[in-house]
């Protein structure tokens, strides 16, 4: 994972939100950029899962952009962006559990049919009582 540190680019931008006059003077927000599509460190399937997991955070060129502006200090925002990046990488590294096809049990089939029968009976009774009036 430490190899990924070389591939990360951090850019400091002005944040919106609270901060008073300070918000207009100091660039406290952090924009982390990582070229996921062309990363030599990530394996193919991890790369694909990362791009899928990141969703709108990945642009058309395959660059992952994480913007952190929750905190008022540049340092905390930098830590937040890096933590969120590594959390995303960790999730992408996990293999999804393989789904095994299953068939419904005999009891569940019978239960479903009983419910259908009961429901149709209820509807039939409503129809009969509705025409008498």
Secondary structure, DSSP 4 states (H G I P E B T S, - for coil): -GGGGGGEEEEEEPPPSS-TTHHHH---EEEEEEESTT-SSS-HHHHHHHHHHHGGGB-TTSEEEEEE-SSSSHHHHHHHHHHHHHHHHHHHHSPPPPPPP----HHHHHHHHHHHHHHHHHHHHHHHHHHH-
